[in-house]
C-alpha cells in the first residue's frame, strides 16, 4: 500500500501547500481521501484525476472538500476524457448530506440549483458508523468520530496491511478501535496541548501521540497542523507520548504503509 500526501495543512491551505488530501494505492487501484483547497492541482502532478477508482470524504468542511466542484467540472466538461464519465461514474463515499451540499456549491444560481444533480458523473454512497465497503483490494471501515459535523475516520486494509486515518476529531473512545494495531496511523494534530482549546474539535500533539501509544500502531504520521501552529512543537508533544517512529507529513511525501519504518520520497515543509 502506497500513501501519497497531496495536502496536509489544517483548516485552510497553508503558505507552502494545499489543505487536506491523500492518495492511497495498491494493486493498481487508486483511492483519494479528501479534496481540500489546492488538492486537485497536487493530484494532477502525480496522476490523471480520471484514473481514480473512488473518493472518500471524512466530512464536509471546506478544507476537506472545496476542490470537489472543480473535479465535477473536469468530469462534466473535459473535451477528451479517457472514458465516458456518465457511463463510468466515480464512486464517492461521504456523509449523507454530500450530494445536496456539493450541488449547492456547484450551482451558480438558485435557478441552476433546481436542476443540478451531480449524480450524472458521480455515484454517491452515504457513510455509516462501522459501515464497511470494498474498493478494489481495499476494505474500508468508516468510524464516526467527534467533530461539530457528521465526521468519520477510516480504517483501510489491503491484505495484512492497515492504514488508519482519523479525519478531523477531538478525543473520543472510537479512536482506539479505529487505530488498533494499525501499521500506520495518519492522525490529525491541529494544535499544541496548551491554552484554551474548544472540546470536541481537534487533537493536540499530546493526544495524537497518546492515541498511537494506546492503540499499538507501528508508525505515527502527523497531519492537519494549522498554519498558525508551531509544527515542531506538535511533533515534540507527540514524541513525548509515543516511543515509536513519528513524523510530520509534508506535501509530496510518499510512504510504503506495509513497511512503516521506510519513508519512500520526502516532501517539503508545510
C-alpha positions in Angstrom: 0.0 0.0 0.0 1.4 3.4 -1.0 0.3 6.6 0.7 1.0 9.9 -1.0 0.4 13.2 0.8 -1.3 15.6 -1.6 -2.0 18.3 1.1 -1.9 18.4 4.8 -2.5 22.0 6.0 -5.1 22.2 8.8 -8.2 24.3 8.5 -7.2 26.0 5.3 -4.4 25.9 2.6 -1.1 27.0 4.0 1.7 29.1 2.5 3.5 26.0 1.3 0.8 23.5 0.4 -2.8 22.6 0.0 -5.3 21.7 2.6 -6.2 18.0 3.3 -5.8 15.5 0.6 -4.3 12.0 0.4 -3.9 9.2 -2.2 -3.7 5.5 -1.3 -2.7 3.0 -4.0 -2.5 -0.8 -4.1 -2.6 -3.4 -6.9 -3.2 -0.7 -9.5 -6.2 0.8 -7.6 -6.3 4.5 -6.6 -8.3 5.8 -3.7 -8.4 9.6 -3.0 -9.2 10.7 0.6 -10.4 14.4 0.9 -10.1 17.1 -1.8 -9.4 20.3 0.2 -8.3 23.6 -1.5 -5.4 23.0 -3.8 -5.5 19.2 -3.7 -6.8 18.7 -7.2 -3.8 20.5 -8.6 -1.5 18.4 -6.5 -3.2 15.2 -7.6 -2.6 16.1 -11.3 1.1 16.3 -10.6 1.0 12.6 -9.8 -1.9 11.1 -11.7 -4.7 11.9 -14.1 -7.8 12.5 -12.0 -9.8 10.2 -14.3 -7.6 7.4 -13.0 -9.2 7.5 -9.6 -11.3 4.4 -8.6 -13.1 6.0 -5.7 -13.2 9.1 -3.5 -13.7 9.3 0.3 -14.7 12.3 2.4 -14.4 12.2 6.1 -16.7 15.3 6.5 -17.8 18.3 4.6 -15.8 21.2 5.9 -14.3 23.2 3.1 -10.7 22.4 3.9 -11.5 18.7 3.1 -13.8 19.1 0.1 -13.5 22.5 -1.5 -12.0 21.1 -4.7 -14.9 18.7 -5.4 -16.6 21.3 -7.5 -13.6 21.6 -9.8 -13.4 17.8 -10.1 -17.1 18.0 -11.2 -16.2 20.5 -13.9 -13.4 18.2 -15.0 -15.7 15.2 -15.2 -18.5 17.1 -16.9 -16.8 19.3 -19.4 -13.4 17.8 -20.3 -13.3 17.8 -24.1 -11.5 14.5 -24.5 -11.8 12.4 -21.3 -10.3 8.9 -21.4 -13.7 7.3 -20.8 -17.4 8.1 -20.7 -17.8 9.7 -17.3 -21.6 9.2 -17.4 -21.3 5.5 -18.1 -18.4 5.1 -15.7 -19.3 7.2 -12.7 -16.8 7.9 -9.9 -17.9 6.3 -6.5 -18.0 8.9 -3.7 -18.3 7.7 -0.1 -19.2 10.7 2.1 -21.6 11.9 4.8 -25.2 11.7 3.9 -25.7 15.4 3.0 -22.8 15.3 0.4 -25.0 15.2 -2.8 -27.0 18.2 -1.7 -24.1 20.2 -0.3 -21.9 19.6 -3.4 -24.8 20.6 -5.7 -25.3 23.8 -3.8 -21.5 24.6 -4.0 -21.5 23.8 -7.8 -24.7 25.7 -8.9 -24.1 29.3 -9.9 -27.6 30.5 -9.3 -30.7 29.4 -7.4 -32.4 28.6 -10.7 -29.5 26.3 -11.7 -29.6 24.6 -8.3 -33.1 23.4 -9.1 -31.8 21.2 -11.9 -28.2 20.5 -10.6 -27.7 16.8 -10.0 -24.1 15.7 -9.9 -25.1 12.1 -9.9 -24.7 12.2 -13.7 -20.9 11.7 -13.2 -20.7 10.6 -9.5 -22.2 7.7 -7.7 -22.8 8.8 -4.1 -22.7 6.4 -1.1 -23.6 7.6 2.4 -21.2 6.6 5.2 -22.4 4.9 8.4 -20.6 4.2 11.7 -18.8 0.9 11.4 -20.0 0.5 7.9 -17.7 -1.4 5.6 -17.2 -1.2 1.8 -14.7 -2.6 -0.7 -12.9 -0.7 -3.4 -10.5 -3.0 -5.4 -8.1 -4.5 -2.8 -9.2 -2.1 -0.1 -11.5 -3.0 2.8 -12.7 0.3 4.2 -14.4 0.7 7.6 -15.8 4.1 8.5 -15.8 5.1 12.2 -17.9 8.0 13.5 -15.6 10.5 15.4 -16.1 13.6 17.5 -16.4 16.8 15.4 -19.1 19.6 15.1 -20.4 18.0 12.0 -21.0 14.4 10.8 -17.4 13.1 10.6 -15.6 9.8 10.1 -12.2 8.3 10.4 -11.3 5.5 8.1 -9.6 2.2 8.7 -8.2 1.0 5.3 -6.9 -2.6 5.0 -5.3 -4.3 2.0 -4.3 -7.8 2.7 -2.5 -7.8 6.1 -1.7 -4.1 5.9 -3.8 -1.4 7.7 -3.8 2.4 7.4 -5.8 4.3 10.0 -6.8 7.9 9.3 -8.5 9.9 12.0 -10.1 12.6 9.8 -10.9 15.7 12.0 -11.8 14.7 15.5 -11.5 15.5 19.2 -10.5 12.8 21.7 -13.2 10.0 21.7 -13.5 6.3 22.6 -14.0 5.4 18.9 -10.4 6.3 18.0 -9.0 3.3 19.9 -11.0 1.0 17.7 -10.0 3.0 14.6 -6.3 2.8 15.2 -5.9 -0.6 16.9 -2.7 -2.3 15.7 -2.6 -0.3 12.5 0.7 -0.4 10.6 0.4 3.4 10.1 -1.7 6.0 11.9 -2.3 9.2 9.9 -3.5 11.4 12.7 -4.7 15.0 12.7 -2.8 17.2 15.2 -4.2 20.7 14.6 -2.7 22.4 17.6 -0.5 22.1 20.7 -1.7 21.0 24.1 -1.6 24.4 25.7 -4.1 27.2 26.2 -7.8 27.1 26.0 -8.8 24.6 23.2 -12.5 24.1 22.4 -13.5 20.5 23.1 -14.8 18.0 20.5 -13.0 19.6 17.5 -9.3 18.5 17.1 -6.3 16.7 18.6 -3.2 18.1 20.0 0.2 16.6 19.5 0.0 15.1 23.0 -3.4 13.5 22.2 -2.2 12.1 18.9 0.9 10.6 20.5 -1.2 9.1 23.3 -3.6 7.6 20.8 -0.7 6.0 18.9 0.7 4.5 22.0 -2.6 3.2 23.4 -3.5 1.7 20.0 -0.2 0.0 19.5 0.4 1.4 16.0 3.6 0.8 14.0 4.2 4.4 12.9 2.6 7.8 13.6 2.2 10.4 10.8 1.0 13.8 11.9 -1.1 15.9 9.6 -3.6 18.8 9.6 -1.4 21.1 11.6 -2.9 24.6 11.3 -0.6 27.2 9.5 -0.5 29.3 12.7 0.6 26.3 14.9 4.3 25.5 15.6 4.8 22.2 13.7 7.9 21.2 15.6 6.1 21.8 18.9 3.3 19.4 17.8 5.9 16.8 16.8 7.7 17.1 20.1 4.4 16.7 22.0 3.6 13.5 20.0 7.1 12.0 20.6 6.7 12.7 24.3 3.8 10.2 24.4 4.7 7.7 21.6 8.0 5.9 21.6 7.7 4.5 18.0 8.6 6.4 14.8 6.7 9.6 14.4 7.0 12.5 12.0 5.2 15.4 10.4 4.0 14.8 6.9 4.6 17.2 4.0 3.1 17.7 0.5 4.6 15.2 -1.9 5.8 12.7 0.7 5.2 9.1 0.0 5.1 6.1 2.4 5.0 2.4 1.9 2.4 1.5 4.5 3.4 -2.2 4.9 6.9 -1.0 5.6 6.2 1.5 8.4 9.8 2.3 9.1 10.5 3.2 5.4 9.9 6.6 4.0 10.0 6.4 0.2 10.2 10.0 -1.0 10.5 13.2 1.0 8.2 16.2 0.6 8.7 19.8 1.6 7.6 21.6 4.7 4.1 22.9 5.0 
